[in-house]
């Protein structure tokens, strides 16, 4: 593996991180940097990495950045890319969180965040529509989506149990979609095995230290890791799980405050999962923001490096594809569940409903989210 300068990798991804709006769309720009400009990876290596990142949970752009850093410079390159790509969004949301905590009782900000709650509902509604369209593969999938929603909303089954159950059921339900069976080939790339074990040990030791020295930070790290490891399908699936854990189970934040954090996360670069920094800050200040962010994004990176030696076979494994398809269908029901919860927390008036419709149409037509959120905030000052 070629070793490039960690500083060069860090600065390159820092520049990308400043303009990392658009989520998965950033994968194109990472490819432009790593393959065309820097020649860190061949196009084949990069494409294989993208395929790997699509079958693991978490934010795909952050995962691809970490994978690229690892290929370019080993563990030090991975750390450089991980921090560089995420740092701009983290610092900006940290500033927003500090400002929010100090000013959220001022009338103008109360008005602005009332409107932003409606904007967040529009964002989640659009996610439900688009996620449904991309996930439904069989005629009975809409029924399964309703079943997932009913288990969550009416029977109040925990989302983790629902999602895991749908993943197991998917292995049997979607056999006709992915019928062939292949063996997983093991790799002899010892360096990749060592790197994966090193990251896994770092993760375990970090969790042990947090448990020994601060139970609240340990609980935050464990919660974020659990959310990340089940967030197949992108950021909105993790956001739904985060809402359940942070608001309903742990009761760390009120629903309205969590929605404000989601809105603030939308006007920063980087993945929507950066909302974890807001949650962490509101719970435990700066240490909470750091731990919340680190353990929201680290687990998927550990998974990527652990399975990297086997990725070419894993991406062809039908059992995995069936399970992921079942998980995705379960997540649509979870998103619908969160949409209803968020809608109940929003201030509905004729004016706010009109704002919701306008924002939904703009987002559906792929207008950049940052413009929609900022515009919604400005309109909110006038109507609330």
Secondary structure, 3 states (H helix, E strand, C coil): CCCCCHHHHHHHHHHHHHCCCCHHHHHHHHHHHHHHHCCCCCHHHHHHHHHHHHCCCCCHHHHHHHHHHHHHHHHHHHHHHHHHHHHHHHHHHHHHHHHHHHHCCCHHHHHHHHHHHHHHHHHHHHHHHHHHHHHCCCCCHHHHHHHHHHHHHCCCCCHHHHHHHHHHHHHHHCCCCCCCCCCCCCCCCHHHHHHHHHHHHHHHHHHHHHHHHCHHHHHHHHHHHHHHHCCCCCHHHHHHHHHHHHHHHCCCCCHHHHHHHHHHHHCCCCCHHHHHHHHHHHHHHHHHHHHHHHHHHHHHHHHHHHHHHHHHHHCCCHHHHHHHHHHHHHHHHHHHHHHHHHHHHCCCCHHHHHHHHHHHHHHHCCCCHHHHHHHHHHHHHHHC
